[in-house]
Amino acid sequence: MTPHPIDAWHALVRSHDPRGLDALLADDAVFISPVVHTPQRGKAVTRAYLSAAFQVFVNPTFRYVREIRGPSDAMLEFETEIDGILVNGVDIIRWGADGRIAEFKVMVRPLKAIQLIHQRMAALLAAAPRSA
């Protein structure tokens, strides 16, 4: 039996290992960033953003504090601390009938956290090798 997409996502986060993203993401997945004004389309770019996010967000302080699940989407509220800044945000995840993630939207607060995350993510994405 295939795990629920949100259960599979939680397992990736718990493992701190984004290698399972390929199996979890739809080929036409879309990533919506809190700092990039246009949606990022395609599995490769969505994987790149989420892999970078694992490095920036997922540390010993990262935790989901609230979860709301629907039949094809979920909202996961998280907290983490980065360089002494408490980051609060939500992951809004939508999946298709095949159970693969079709859209991943991240919203973050406060402004100081957004600025720090923008800086860190930009550096990681600029250094990442490009692949399909």
N, CA, C and O atoms as CSV, one atom per row, in Angstrom:
chain,resi,resn,atom,element,x,y,z
A,1,MET,N,N,0.838,-1.179,0.000
A,1,MET,CA,C,0.000,0.000,0.000
A,1,MET,C,C,0.887,1.248,0.000
A,1,MET,O,O,1.844,1.336,0.768
A,2,THR,N,N,0.567,2.191,-0.849
A,2,THR,CA,C,1.324,3.441,-0.954
A,2,THR,C,C,0.970,4.350,0.216
A,2,THR,O,O,-0.210,4.528,0.517
A,3,PRO,N,N,1.966,4.927,0.880
A,3,PRO,CA,C,1.652,5.815,2.008
A,3,PRO,C,C,0.955,7.086,1.525
A,3,PRO,O,O,1.155,7.527,0.393
A,4,HIS,N,N,0.154,7.651,2.383
A,4,HIS,CA,C,-0.490,8.937,2.102
A,4,HIS,C,C,0.616,9.952,1.796
A,4,HIS,O,O,1.669,9.909,2.432
A,5,PRO,N,N,0.406,10.864,0.837
A,5,PRO,CA,C,1.467,11.810,0.481
A,5,PRO,C,C,1.990,12.630,1.666
A,5,PRO,O,O,3.183,12.929,1.730
A,6,ILE,N,N,1.124,12.988,2.587
A,6,ILE,CA,C,1.582,13.779,3.741
A,6,ILE,C,C,2.382,12.900,4.706
A,6,ILE,O,O,3.350,13.367,5.305
A,7,ASP,N,N,1.990,11.649,4.858
A,7,ASP,CA,C,2.782,10.735,5.687
A,7,ASP,C,C,4.160,10.529,5.065
A,7,ASP,O,O,5.166,10.489,5.773
A,8,ALA,N,N,4.203,10.399,3.737
A,8,ALA,CA,C,5.488,10.249,3.038
A,8,ALA,C,C,6.335,11.514,3.211
A,8,ALA,O,O,7.547,11.426,3.407
A,9,TRP,N,N,5.701,12.687,3.138
A,9,TRP,CA,C,6.426,13.949,3.343
A,9,TRP,C,C,7.009,14.008,4.756
A,9,TRP,O,O,8.179,14.345,4.940
A,10,HIS,N,N,6.182,13.678,5.753
A,10,HIS,CA,C,6.668,13.682,7.142
A,10,HIS,C,C,7.864,12.737,7.306
A,10,HIS,O,O,8.810,13.063,8.023
A,11,ALA,N,N,7.832,11.582,6.658
A,11,ALA,CA,C,8.942,10.630,6.754
A,11,ALA,C,C,10.219,11.233,6.173
A,11,ALA,O,O,11.298,11.056,6.738
A,12,LEU,N,N,10.107,11.945,5.048
A,12,LEU,CA,C,11.283,12.608,4.474
A,12,LEU,C,C,11.847,13.647,5.435
A,12,LEU,O,O,13.058,13.719,5.642
A,13,VAL,N,N,10.968,14.447,6.016
A,13,VAL,CA,C,11.410,15.496,6.938
A,13,VAL,C,C,12.067,14.869,8.167
A,13,VAL,O,O,13.119,15.330,8.612
A,14,ARG,N,N,11.455,13.827,8.711
A,14,ARG,CA,C,12.041,13.155,9.890
A,14,ARG,C,C,13.427,12.597,9.574
A,14,ARG,O,O,14.315,12.608,10.427
A,15,SER,N,N,13.608,12.112,8.353
A,15,SER,CA,C,14.898,11.526,7.976
A,15,SER,C,C,15.937,12.586,7.622
A,15,SER,O,O,17.127,12.289,7.518
A,16,HIS,N,N,15.478,13.832,7.437
A,16,HIS,CA,C,16.356,14.940,7.025
A,16,HIS,C,C,17.024,14.630,5.690
A,16,HIS,O,O,18.128,15.101,5.415
A,17,ASP,N,N,16.348,13.836,4.864
A,17,ASP,CA,C,16.944,13.366,3.612
A,17,ASP,C,C,15.958,13.570,2.455
A,17,ASP,O,O,14.940,12.883,2.375
A,18,PRO,N,N,16.265,14.518,1.562
A,18,PRO,CA,C,15.339,14.809,0.463
A,18,PRO,C,C,15.423,13.845,-0.716
A,18,PRO,O,O,14.768,14.074,-1.733
A,19,ARG,N,N,16.214,12.765,-0.610
A,19,ARG,CA,C,16.371,11.864,-1.760
A,19,ARG,C,C,15.065,11.212,-2.202
A,19,ARG,O,O,14.954,10.808,-3.359
A,20,GLY,N,N,14.091,11.098,-1.334
A,20,GLY,CA,C,12.811,10.491,-1.697
A,20,GLY,C,C,11.877,11.420,-2.453
A,20,GLY,O,O,10.763,11.027,-2.802
A,21,LEU,N,N,12.317,12.653,-2.711
A,21,LEU,CA,C,11.447,13.612,-3.396
A,21,LEU,C,C,11.045,13.161,-4.789
A,21,LEU,O,O,9.910,13.398,-5.201
A,22,ASP,N,N,11.944,12.517,-5.528
A,22,ASP,CA,C,11.624,12.088,-6.893
A,22,ASP,C,C,10.365,11.233,-6.935
A,22,ASP,O,O,9.515,11.426,-7.803
A,23,ALA,N,N,10.239,10.302,-6.017
A,23,ALA,CA,C,9.071,9.423,-5.989
A,23,ALA,C,C,7.817,10.152,-5.537
A,23,ALA,O,O,6.708,9.752,-5.890
A,24,LEU,N,N,7.978,11.212,-4.763
A,24,LEU,CA,C,6.841,11.918,-4.180
A,24,LEU,C,C,6.294,13.025,-5.066
A,24,LEU,O,O,5.123,13.384,-4.947
A,25,LEU,N,N,7.119,13.573,-5.952
A,25,LEU,CA,C,6.708,14.721,-6.776
A,25,LEU,C,C,6.152,14.292,-8.120
A,25,LEU,O,O,6.683,13.386,-8.763
A,26,ALA,N,N,5.070,14.956,-8.547
A,26,ALA,CA,C,4.528,14.766,-9.891
A,26,ALA,C,C,5.493,15.377,-10.899
A,26,ALA,O,O,6.237,16.299,-10.563
A,27,ASP,N,N,5.487,14.877,-12.119
A,27,ASP,CA,C,6.381,15.404,-13.160
A,27,ASP,C,C,6.143,16.881,-13.430
A,27,ASP,O,O,7.076,17.613,-13.761
A,28,ASP,N,N,4.898,17.322,-13.290
A,28,ASP,CA,C,4.559,18.732,-13.550
A,28,ASP,C,C,4.337,19.512,-12.256
A,28,ASP,O,O,3.557,20.464,-12.223
A,29,ALA,N,N,5.028,19.102,-11.190
A,29,ALA,CA,C,4.884,19.760,-9.889
A,29,ALA,C,C,5.216,21.249,-9.991
A,29,ALA,O,O,6.016,21.670,-10.827
A,30,VAL,N,N,4.582,22.028,-9.123
A,30,VAL,CA,C,4.791,23.475,-9.062
A,30,VAL,C,C,5.204,23.832,-7.642
A,30,VAL,O,O,4.600,23.374,-6.671
A,31,PHE,N,N,6.248,24.662,-7.533
A,31,PHE,CA,C,6.688,25.172,-6.236
A,31,PHE,C,C,6.399,26.662,-6.188
A,31,PHE,O,O,6.779,27.404,-7.094
A,32,ILE,N,N,5.727,27.100,-5.133
A,32,ILE,CA,C,5.411,28.514,-4.953
A,32,ILE,C,C,6.154,28.981,-3.709
A,32,ILE,O,O,5.875,28.558,-2.587
A,33,SER,N,N,7.108,29.871,-3.954
A,33,SER,CA,C,8.037,30.334,-2.936
A,33,SER,C,C,7.539,31.619,-2.275
A,33,SER,O,O,6.816,32.400,-2.894
A,34,PRO,N,N,7.929,31.838,-1.012
A,34,PRO,CA,C,7.568,33.105,-0.367
A,34,PRO,C,C,8.405,34.283,-0.875
A,34,PRO,O,O,8.093,35.434,-0.568
A,35,VAL,N,N,9.458,34.013,-1.644
A,35,VAL,CA,C,10.335,35.103,-2.079
A,35,VAL,C,C,10.487,35.225,-3.596
A,35,VAL,O,O,11.102,36.178,-4.075
A,36,VAL,N,N,9.944,34.285,-4.352
A,36,VAL,CA,C,10.015,34.350,-5.813
A,36,VAL,C,C,8.619,34.653,-6.320
A,36,VAL,O,O,7.663,33.968,-5.955
A,37,HIS,N,N,8.489,35.680,-7.164
A,37,HIS,CA,C,7.152,36.163,-7.520
A,37,HIS,C,C,6.403,35.299,-8.521
A,37,HIS,O,O,5.202,35.495,-8.705
A,38,THR,N,N,7.063,34.351,-9.175
A,38,THR,CA,C,6.368,33.480,-10.124
A,38,THR,C,C,6.474,32.031,-9.655
A,38,THR,O,O,7.484,31.639,-9.071
A,39,PRO,N,N,5.446,31.247,-9.908
A,39,PRO,CA,C,5.537,29.825,-9.571
A,39,PRO,C,C,6.669,29.162,-10.348
A,39,PRO,O,O,6.903,29.476,-11.515
A,40,GLN,N,N,7.358,28.254,-9.698
A,40,GLN,CA,C,8.448,27.503,-10.310
A,40,GLN,C,C,7.872,26.164,-10.762
A,40,GLN,O,O,7.389,25.383,-9.942
A,41,ARG,N,N,7.925,25.900,-12.065
A,41,ARG,CA,C,7.212,24.749,-12.637
A,41,ARG,C,C,8.151,23.625,-13.046
A,41,ARG,O,O,9.214,23.855,-13.622
A,42,GLY,N,N,7.738,22.414,-12.735
A,42,GLY,CA,C,8.459,21.216,-13.131
A,42,GLY,C,C,9.062,20.487,-11.947
A,42,GLY,O,O,9.384,21.080,-10.917
A,43,LYS,N,N,9.204,19.202,-12.123
A,43,LYS,CA,C,9.721,18.345,-11.056
A,43,LYS,C,C,11.143,18.729,-10.659
A,43,LYS,O,O,11.462,18.788,-9.471
A,44,ALA,N,N,11.997,18.990,-11.644
A,44,ALA,CA,C,13.406,19.269,-11.342
A,44,ALA,C,C,13.560,20.532,-10.506
A,44,ALA,O,O,14.303,20.538,-9.524
A,45,VAL,N,N,12.873,21.592,-10.882
A,45,VAL,CA,C,13.011,22.852,-10.133
A,45,VAL,C,C,12.327,22.744,-8.766
A,45,VAL,O,O,12.825,23.290,-7.782
A,46,THR,N,N,11.202,22.051,-8.700
A,46,THR,CA,C,10.534,21.846,-7.411
A,46,THR,C,C,11.435,21.041,-6.482
A,46,THR,O,O,11.567,21.369,-5.303
A,47,ARG,N,N,12.058,19.984,-7.012
A,47,ARG,CA,C,13.001,19.179,-6.229
A,47,ARG,C,C,14.174,20.037,-5.750
A,47,ARG,O,O,14.615,19.905,-4.609
A,48,ALA,N,N,14.680,20.918,-6.624
A,48,ALA,CA,C,15.810,21.773,-6.244
A,48,ALA,C,C,15.431,22.706,-5.094
A,48,ALA,O,O,16.188,22.855,-4.135
A,49,TYR,N,N,14.253,23.335,-5.192
A,49,TYR,CA,C,13.814,24.237,-4.123
A,49,TYR,C,C,13.598,23.479,-2.818
A,49,TYR,O,O,14.040,23.928,-1.760
A,50,LEU,N,N,12.921,22.333,-2.887
A,50,LEU,CA,C,12.653,21.585,-1.659
A,50,LEU,C,C,13.936,21.009,-1.059
A,50,LEU,O,O,14.070,20.953,0.163
A,51,SER,N,N,14.875,20.582,-1.895
A,51,SER,CA,C,16.158,20.083,-1.377
A,51,SER,C,C,16.919,21.201,-0.670
A,51,SER,O,O,17.503,20.977,0.390
A,52,ALA,N,N,16.916,22.395,-1.244
A,52,ALA,CA,C,17.556,23.540,-0.592
A,52,ALA,C,C,16.846,23.875,0.713
A,52,ALA,O,O,17.489,24.202,1.711
A,53,ALA,N,N,15.518,23.791,0.704
A,53,ALA,CA,C,14.745,24.076,1.919
A,53,ALA,C,C,15.102,23.108,3.039
A,53,ALA,O,O,15.138,23.500,4.205
A,54,PHE,N,N,15.368,21.846,2.700
A,54,PHE,CA,C,15.794,20.884,3.719
A,54,PHE,C,C,17.054,21.391,4.413
A,54,PHE,O,O,17.177,21.274,5.633
A,55,GLN,N,N,17.977,21.945,3.660
A,55,GLN,CA,C,19.226,22.433,4.240
A,55,GLN,C,C,19.024,23.697,5.076
A,55,GLN,O,O,19.708,23.895,6.080
A,56,VAL,N,N,18.090,24.547,4.665
A,56,VAL,CA,C,17.868,25.818,5.357
A,56,VAL,C,C,16.952,25.655,6.574
A,56,VAL,O,O,17.253,26.176,7.648
A,57,PHE,N,N,15.854,24.947,6.416
A,57,PHE,CA,C,14.824,24.881,7.444
A,57,PHE,C,C,14.988,23.726,8.430
A,57,PHE,O,O,14.807,23.905,9.635
A,58,VAL,N,N,15.329,22.547,7.922
A,58,VAL,CA,C,15.260,21.335,8.740
A,58,VAL,C,C,16.526,21.211,9.584
A,58,VAL,O,O,17.593,20.830,9.104
A,59,ASN,N,N,16.362,21.544,10.840
A,59,ASN,CA,C,17.430,21.448,11.832
A,59,ASN,C,C,16.799,20.890,13.109
A,59,ASN,O,O,15.600,20.616,13.110
A,60,PRO,N,N,17.547,20.714,14.182
A,60,PRO,CA,C,16.949,20.117,15.391
A,60,PRO,C,C,15.757,20.888,15.969
A,60,PRO,O,O,14.986,20.318,16.740
A,61,THR,N,N,15.587,22.164,15.619
A,61,THR,CA,C,14.462,22.930,16.152
A,61,THR,C,C,13.218,22.845,15.273
A,61,THR,O,O,12.144,23.284,15.685
A,62,PHE,N,N,13.345,22.289,14.071
A,62,PHE,CA,C,12.202,22.244,13.151
A,62,PHE,C,C,11.127,21.307,13.677
A,62,PHE,O,O,11.407,20.192,14.117
A,63,ARG,N,N,9.873,21.793,13.619
A,63,ARG,CA,C,8.747,20.932,13.995
A,63,ARG,C,C,7.465,21.461,13.375
A,63,ARG,O,O,7.280,22.668,13.219
A,64,TYR,N,N,6.596,20.544,13.031
A,64,TYR,CA,C,5.253,20.917,12.599
A,64,TYR,C,C,4.402,21.057,13.852
A,64,TYR,O,O,4.431,20.190,14.725
A,65,VAL,N,N,3.643,22.148,13.944
A,65,VAL,CA,C,2.857,22.425,15.145
A,65,VAL,C,C,1.354,22.310,14.905
A,65,VAL,O,O,0.573,22.279,15.856
A,66,ARG,N,N,0.945,22.248,13.632
A,66,ARG,CA,C,-0.477,22.115,13.310
A,66,ARG,C,C,-0.593,21.509,11.923
A,66,ARG,O,O,0.243,21.745,11.051
A,67,GLU,N,N,-1.641,20.726,11.738
A,67,GLU,CA,C,-1.864,20.097,10.446
A,67,GLU,C,C,-3.358,20.039,10.160
A,67,GLU,O,O,-4.154,19.635,11.007
A,68,ILE,N,N,-3.716,20.443,8.967
A,68,ILE,CA,C,-5.100,20.346,8.503
A,68,ILE,C,C,-5.061,19.574,7.187
A,68,ILE,O,O,-4.398,19.992,6.238
A,69,ARG,N,N,-5.771,18.447,7.131
A,69,ARG,CA,C,-5.778,17.615,5.928
A,69,ARG,C,C,-7.151,17.602,5.286
A,69,ARG,O,O,-8.178,17.520,5.961
A,70,GLY,N,N,-7.143,17.685,3.969
A,70,GLY,CA,C,-8.344,17.508,3.175
A,70,GLY,C,C,-8.160,16.303,2.274
A,70,GLY,O,O,-7.164,15.589,2.386
A,71,PRO,N,N,-9.118,16.067,1.374
A,71,PRO,CA,C,-9.017,14.891,0.507
A,71,PRO,C,C,-7.880,14.965,-0.516
A,71,PRO,O,O,-7.389,13.929,-0.963
A,72,SER,N,N,-7.456,16.171,-0.891
A,72,SER,CA,C,-6.383,16.291,-1.887
A,72,SER,C,C,-5.394,17.409,-1.571
A,72,SER,O,O,-4.576,17.783,-2.410
A,73,ASP,N,N,-5.480,17.934,-0.353
A,73,ASP,CA,C,-4.542,18.982,0.036
A,73,ASP,C,C,-4.405,19.024,1.554
A,73,ASP,O,O,-5.215,18.464,2.294
A,74,ALA,N,N,-3.346,19.711,1.990
A,74,ALA,CA,C,-3.092,19.829,3.420
A,74,ALA,C,C,-2.348,21.129,3.695
A,74,ALA,O,O,-1.659,21.664,2.826
A,75,MET,N,N,-2.500,21.623,4.911
A,75,MET,CA,C,-1.754,22.786,5.388
A,75,MET,C,C,-1.002,22.335,6.636
A,75,MET,O,O,-1.595,21.848,7.598
A,76,LEU,N,N,0.320,22.510,6.597
A,76,LEU,CA,C,1.169,22.116,7.713
A,76,LEU,C,C,1.863,23.357,8.245
A,76,LEU,O,O,2.684,23.951,7.547
A,77,GLU,N,N,1.549,23.756,9.462
A,77,GLU,CA,C,2.214,24.908,10.070
A,77,GLU,C,C,3.483,24.424,10.752
A,77,GLU,O,O,3.485,23.404,11.441
A,78,PHE,N,N,4.572,25.179,10.548
A,78,PHE,CA,C,5.844,24.782,11.136
A,78,PHE,C,C,6.488,25.930,11.889
A,78,PHE,O,O,6.145,27.099,11.708
A,79,GLU,N,N,7.441,25.555,12.745
A,79,GLU,CA,C,8.314,26.495,13.442
A,79,GLU,C,C,9.720,25.937,13.380
A,79,GLU,O,O,9.927,24.724,13.425
A,80,THR,N,N,10.678,26.834,13.277
A,80,THR,CA,C,12.084,26.466,13.356
A,80,THR,C,C,12.860,27.705,13.770
A,80,THR,O,O,12.353,28.823,13.671
A,81,GLU,N,N,14.062,27.515,14.223
A,81,GLU,CA,C,14.913,28.649,14.562
A,81,GLU,C,C,16.147,28.609,13.665
A,81,GLU,O,O,16.811,27.580,13.539
A,82,ILE,N,N,16.437,29.749,13.048
A,82,ILE,CA,C,17.604,29.870,12.178
A,82,ILE,C,C,18.367,31.112,12.611
A,82,ILE,O,O,17.829,32.218,12.567
A,83,ASP,N,N,19.608,30.938,13.026
A,83,ASP,CA,C,20.448,32.049,13.484
A,83,ASP,C,C,19.747,32.913,14.539
A,83,ASP,O,O,19.828,34.141,14.502
A,84,GLY,N,N,19.066,32.261,15.471
A,84,GLY,CA,C,18.409,32.975,16.547
A,84,GLY,C,C,17.080,33.616,16.175
A,84,GLY,O,O,16.463,34.283,17.006
A,85,ILE,N,N,16.633,33.427,14.949
A,85,ILE,CA,C,15.356,33.989,14.495
A,85,ILE,C,C,14.316,32.883,14.493
A,85,ILE,O,O,14.513,31.840,13.869
A,86,LEU,N,N,13.195,33.108,15.199
A,86,LEU,CA,C,12.099,32.153,15.188
A,86,LEU,C,C,11.343,32.322,13.879
A,86,LEU,O,O,10.813,33.396,13.592
A,87,VAL,N,N,11.297,31.267,13.095
A,87,VAL,CA,C,10.615,31.260,11.813
A,87,VAL,C,C,9.308,30.504,11.985
A,87,VAL,O,O,9.282,29.401,12.530
A,88,ASN,N,N,8.227,31.110,11.514
A,88,ASN,CA,C,6.908,30.492,11.550
A,88,ASN,C,C,6.391,30.489,10.122
A,88,ASN,O,O,6.499,31.494,9.419
A,89,GLY,N,N,5.837,29.380,9.691
A,89,GLY,CA,C,5.340,29.331,8.325
A,89,GLY,C,C,4.369,28.198,8.108
A,89,GLY,O,O,4.054,27.437,9.024
A,90,VAL,N,N,3.898,28.099,6.877
A,90,VAL,CA,C,3.014,27.015,6.491
A,90,VAL,C,C,3.467,26.441,5.159
A,90,VAL,O,O,3.928,27.158,4.270
A,91,ASP,N,N,3.324,25.144,5.049
A,91,ASP,CA,C,3.454,24.435,3.790
A,91,ASP,C,C,2.035,24.078,3.369
A,91,ASP,O,O,1.306,23.429,4.119
A,92,ILE,N,N,1.645,24.498,2.181
A,92,ILE,CA,C,0.340,24.151,1.640
A,92,ILE,C,C,0.614,23.196,0.487
A,92,ILE,O,O,1.219,23.573,-0.516
A,93,ILE,N,N,0.169,21.974,0.638
A,93,ILE,CA,C,0.524,20.897,-0.283
A,93,ILE,C,C,-0.744,20.340,-0.928
A,93,ILE,O,O,-1.723,20.023,-0.252
A,94,ARG,N,N,-0.694,20.232,-2.260
A,94,ARG,CA,C,-1.808,19.634,-3.015
A,94,ARG,C,C,-1.261,18.445,-3.800
A,94,ARG,O,O,-0.171,18.527,-4.367
A,95,TRP,N,N,-2.007,17.342,-3.837
A,95,TRP,CA,C,-1.563,16.154,-4.562
A,95,TRP,C,C,-2.669,15.688,-5.499
A,95,TRP,O,O,-3.842,16.026,-5.336
A,96,GLY,N,N,-2.253,14.900,-6.484
A,96,GLY,CA,C,-3.185,14.370,-7.471
A,96,GLY,C,C,-3.720,13.009,-7.074
A,96,GLY,O,O,-3.386,12.475,-6.017
A,97,ALA,N,N,-4.561,12.456,-7.946
A,97,ALA,CA,C,-5.170,11.144,-7.705
A,97,ALA,C,C,-4.119,10.045,-7.575
A,97,ALA,O,O,-4.365,9.015,-6.948
A,98,ASP,N,N,-2.947,10.269,-8.172
A,98,ASP,CA,C,-1.868,9.287,-8.099
A,98,ASP,C,C,-1.089,9.359,-6.781
A,98,ASP,O,O,-0.187,8.554,-6.546
A,99,GLY,N,N,-1.441,10.331,-5.917
A,99,GLY,CA,C,-0.782,10.469,-4.620
A,99,GLY,C,C,0.531,11.215,-4.665
A,99,GLY,O,O,1.242,11.287,-3.663
A,100,ARG,N,N,0.864,11.778,-5.828
A,100,ARG,CA,C,2.122,12.533,-5.933
A,100,ARG,C,C,1.831,14.031,-5.789
A,100,ARG,O,O,0.789,14.521,-6.223
A,101,ILE,N,N,2.765,14.735,-5.177
A,101,ILE,CA,C,2.584,16.166,-4.912
A,101,ILE,C,C,2.593,16.944,-6.219
A,101,ILE,O,O,3.530,16.852,-7.012
A,102,ALA,N,N,1.521,17.717,-6.426
A,102,ALA,CA,C,1.353,18.524,-7.637
A,102,ALA,C,C,1.715,19.988,-7.385
A,102,ALA,O,O,2.158,20.690,-8.294
A,103,GLU,N,N,1.522,20.441,-6.144
A,103,GLU,CA,C,1.824,21.843,-5.819
A,103,GLU,C,C,2.288,21.928,-4.375
A,103,GLU,O,O,1.721,21.306,-3.476
A,104,PHE,N,N,3.340,22.721,-4.179
A,104,PHE,CA,C,3.907,22.926,-2.836
A,104,PHE,C,C,4.112,24.419,-2.672
A,104,PHE,O,O,4.955,25.015,-3.343
A,105,LYS,N,N,3.344,25.018,-1.783
A,105,LYS,CA,C,3.429,26.467,-1.527
A,105,LYS,C,C,3.936,26.683,-0.110
A,105,LYS,O,O,3.477,26.036,0.831
A,106,VAL,N,N,4.892,27.606,0.031
A,106,VAL,CA,C,5.447,27.924,1.341
A,106,VAL,C,C,5.169,29.388,1.641
A,106,VAL,O,O,5.390,30.259,0.800
A,107,MET,N,N,4.684,29.648,2.842
A,107,MET,CA,C,4.478,31.007,3.323
A,107,MET,C,C,5.214,31.120,4.651
A,107,MET,O,O,5.147,30.214,5.482
A,108,VAL,N,N,5.927,32.251,4.855
A,108,VAL,CA,C,6.811,32.407,6.025
A,108,VAL,C,C,6.631,33.787,6.636
A,108,VAL,O,O,6.328,34.760,5.946
A,109,ARG,N,N,6.824,33.847,7.932
A,109,ARG,CA,C,6.862,35.102,8.675
A,109,ARG,C,C,7.920,34.977,9.758
A,109,ARG,O,O,8.293,33.841,10.048
A,110,PRO,N,N,8.423,35.981,10.362
A,110,PRO,CA,C,8.286,37.410,10.078
A,110,PRO,C,C,9.221,37.843,8.934
A,110,PRO,O,O,9.940,37.026,8.359
A,111,LEU,N,N,9.190,39.130,8.627
A,111,LEU,CA,C,9.986,39.672,7.529
A,111,LEU,C,C,11.473,39.345,7.692
A,111,LEU,O,O,12.140,38.992,6.719
A,112,LYS,N,N,11.983,39.460,8.895
A,112,LYS,CA,C,13.405,39.161,9.146
A,112,LYS,C,C,13.734,37.721,8.738
A,112,LYS,O,O,14.811,37.451,8.207
A,113,ALA,N,N,12.802,36.806,8.990
A,113,ALA,CA,C,12.993,35.400,8.613
A,113,ALA,C,C,12.966,35.246,7.098
A,113,ALA,O,O,13.775,34.510,6.535
A,114,ILE,N,N,12.051,35.928,6.442
A,114,ILE,CA,C,11.968,35.859,4.983
A,114,ILE,C,C,13.270,36.344,4.359
A,114,ILE,O,O,13.773,35.732,3.417
A,115,GLN,N,N,13.804,37.416,4.866
A,115,GLN,CA,C,15.053,37.956,4.316
A,115,GLN,C,C,16.204,36.974,4.495
A,115,GLN,O,O,16.999,36.780,3.575
A,116,LEU,N,N,16.303,36.355,5.663
A,116,LEU,CA,C,17.346,35.377,5.928
A,116,LEU,C,C,17.179,34.152,5.023
A,116,LEU,O,O,18.150,33.671,4.439
A,117,ILE,N,N,15.970,33.661,4.913
A,117,ILE,CA,C,15.700,32.487,4.079
A,117,ILE,C,C,15.995,32.784,2.619
A,117,ILE,O,O,16.561,31.946,1.917
A,118,HIS,N,N,15.615,33.972,2.155
A,118,HIS,CA,C,15.898,34.361,0.770
A,118,HIS,C,C,17.402,34.305,0.503
A,118,HIS,O,O,17.838,33.769,-0.516
A,119,GLN,N,N,18.173,34.848,1.403
A,119,GLN,CA,C,19.634,34.865,1.253
A,119,GLN,C,C,20.192,33.442,1.215
A,119,GLN,O,O,20.998,33.117,0.343
A,120,ARG,N,N,19.773,32.602,2.142
A,120,ARG,CA,C,20.296,31.235,2.230
A,120,ARG,C,C,19.871,30.385,1.034
A,120,ARG,O,O,20.683,29.669,0.449
A,121,MET,N,N,18.585,30.475,0.677
A,121,MET,CA,C,18.076,29.677,-0.448
A,121,MET,C,C,18.738,30.104,-1.752
A,121,MET,O,O,19.103,29.258,-2.568
A,122,ALA,N,N,18.895,31.404,-1.954
A,122,ALA,CA,C,19.519,31.900,-3.185
A,122,ALA,C,C,20.931,31.347,-3.331
A,122,ALA,O,O,21.333,30.936,-4.420
A,123,ALA,N,N,21.680,31.337,-2.238
A,123,ALA,CA,C,23.057,30.825,-2.288
A,123,ALA,C,C,23.070,29.329,-2.620
A,123,ALA,O,O,23.877,28.887,-3.437
A,124,LEU,N,N,22.197,28.560,-2.003
A,124,LEU,CA,C,22.154,27.125,-2.263
A,124,LEU,C,C,21.705,26.813,-3.681
A,124,LEU,O,O,22.275,25.943,-4.339
A,125,LEU,N,N,20.686,27.519,-4.154
A,125,LEU,CA,C,20.183,27.262,-5.503
A,125,LEU,C,C,21.195,27.682,-6.567
A,125,LEU,O,O,21.303,27.032,-7.607
A,126,ALA,N,N,21.932,28.755,-6.318
A,126,ALA,CA,C,22.949,29.200,-7.279
A,126,ALA,C,C,24.085,28.177,-7.376
A,126,ALA,O,O,24.692,28.018,-8.435
A,127,ALA,N,N,24.366,27.492,-6.276
A,127,ALA,CA,C,25.471,26.529,-6.258
A,127,ALA,C,C,25.036,25.128,-6.712
A,127,ALA,O,O,25.884,24.275,-6.975
A,128,ALA,N,N,23.729,24.888,-6.803
A,128,ALA,CA,C,23.229,23.557,-7.139
A,128,ALA,C,C,23.427,23.229,-8.608
A,128,ALA,O,O,23.210,24.077,-9.474
A,129,PRO,N,N,23.837,22.000,-8.888
A,129,PRO,CA,C,23.948,21.586,-10.300
A,129,PRO,C,C,22.551,21.511,-10.914
A,129,PRO,O,O,21.588,21.130,-10.248
A,130,ARG,N,N,22.457,21.869,-12.160
A,130,ARG,CA,C,21.172,21.841,-12.885
A,130,ARG,C,C,21.006,20.485,-13.556
A,130,ARG,O,O,21.882,20.030,-14.292
A,131,SER,N,N,19.852,19.835,-13.287
A,131,SER,CA,C,19.541,18.567,-13.951
A,131,SER,C,C,18.047,18.468,-14.144
A,131,SER,O,O,17.285,19.159,-13.469
A,132,ALA,N,N,17.628,17.633,-15.041
A,132,ALA,CA,C,16.198,17.463,-15.330
A,132,ALA,C,C,15.582,16.415,-14.441
A,132,ALA,O,O,14.387,16.141,-14.545
